[in-house]
Amino acid sequence: NTRIQVSETNLESESWYRKMDNDAREQYRLSGRSLVQGLISHLTSSDEGLEIEAKSLGYEYASRGQRVGLSSVEAAHAFQFFRTAVMDSILSAYENADVRSPQIWSELFRRMNSFSDLIIITLLDTYEVMQHNTR
């Protein structure tokens, strides 16, 4: 479902996407798959490993963004683009399953947000460190 949503969205209109060659685009698709797997793992298990997995993904997004010449803001936009597609797919799955419990929905939102917040903070922290080290 996520792949369909991402392919239906006009990636070509995203300035950060146009900066990438085909190899970089493929690497971002791989990062997207890692994001899906990490988020689903986080939603279906305890909080153990949450911080490690989220920080690993944040570092991965930052490293890839840096390699293809994206600014920290562009890398954050790229992450948010894929995060939104993943979250929309998960929300659609819950809707299709006719989940009606407000507690389940609340927990879903909290867990998705805490996981993605750790990723974006790590991405930005990593960019800051990389930029500082190149000065």
C-alpha positions in Angstrom: 0.0 0.0 0.0 2.8 2.4 0.9 4.5 1.7 -2.5 1.3 2.6 -4.3 0.8 5.8 -2.4 4.4 6.9 -3.0 4.3 6.0 -6.7 1.0 7.9 -7.1 2.5 10.9 -5.5 4.4 13.1 -7.9 7.9 12.7 -6.5 9.3 14.6 -9.5 7.8 17.7 -8.1 9.8 17.5 -4.9 13.0 19.6 -5.2 15.0 17.2 -3.0 14.1 14.3 -5.2 15.2 16.0 -8.4 18.7 16.4 -7.0 19.2 12.7 -6.9 20.4 10.3 -9.5 18.8 6.9 -10.0 21.2 5.2 -7.6 20.4 7.7 -4.8 16.7 7.3 -5.5 17.0 3.5 -5.1 18.9 4.1 -1.8 16.1 6.2 -0.5 13.6 3.5 -1.5 15.6 1.1 0.6 15.5 3.6 3.5 11.7 3.7 3.0 11.5 0.0 3.3 13.6 0.1 6.5 11.3 2.8 7.8 8.2 0.6 7.2 9.8 -2.4 8.8 11.1 -0.4 11.8 7.7 1.3 12.4 5.8 -1.9 12.1 8.2 -3.6 14.5 7.8 -0.8 16.9 4.0 -1.0 16.7 3.9 -4.7 17.3 6.4 -5.1 20.0 7.5 -3.5 23.3 9.5 -0.3 23.4 12.8 -2.3 23.6 15.1 -1.3 20.8 12.9 1.7 19.9 15.7 4.2 20.5 18.4 2.2 18.7 16.2 1.5 15.7 15.0 5.1 15.4 18.5 6.5 15.8 19.8 4.1 13.2 17.2 5.2 10.7 17.9 8.8 11.4 21.6 8.3 10.9 20.8 6.4 7.6 18.6 9.2 6.3 21.2 11.9 7.2 24.1 10.0 5.7 22.3 9.4 2.5 21.1 12.9 2.3 24.6 14.2 2.9 26.1 11.9 0.2 23.6 13.2 -2.4 24.1 16.9 -1.5 20.8 17.5 0.3 20.7 20.2 2.9 19.5 19.2 6.4 16.1 20.8 5.6 15.8 18.8 2.3 16.8 15.6 4.1 14.1 16.3 6.7 11.6 16.9 3.9 12.5 13.6 2.3 12.1 11.7 5.5 8.8 13.4 6.2 7.6 12.6 2.7 8.2 8.8 3.2 7.0 9.0 6.9 3.7 10.4 5.8 3.2 7.7 3.2 4.0 5.0 5.7 1.8 6.5 8.4 -1.1 6.9 5.9 -0.8 3.2 5.0 -0.9 2.1 8.6 -3.9 4.3 9.3 -5.7 2.9 6.3 -5.0 -0.6 7.5 -6.5 0.2 10.9 -9.5 1.9 9.3 -10.0 -1.2 7.0 -9.8 -3.4 10.1 -12.6 -1.3 11.5 -10.7 -0.6 14.7 -13.0 1.4 16.9 -11.2 1.6 20.2 -10.1 5.1 21.1 -7.4 3.7 23.3 -5.9 1.7 20.4 -6.0 4.7 18.1 -4.3 6.9 20.8 -1.6 4.3 21.4 -1.0 4.0 17.6 -0.6 7.7 17.2 1.7 8.0 20.3 3.9 5.1 19.1 4.1 6.3 15.5 5.0 9.9 16.6 7.5 8.9 19.2 9.3 6.7 16.7 9.3 9.2 13.9 10.3 12.0 16.3 13.4 10.1 17.3 14.3 9.6 13.7 14.0 13.2 12.7 15.9 14.5 15.8 18.7 12.0 15.0 18.7 13.0 11.4 19.1 16.7 12.3 21.6 16.0 15.0 23.7 13.9 12.6 23.6 16.7 10.0 24.8 19.2 12.6 27.7 16.9 13.6 28.6 16.2 9.9 28.6 19.9 9.1 30.7 20.8 12.2 33.2 18.1 11.3 33.7 19.5 7.7 34.5 23.0 8.9 
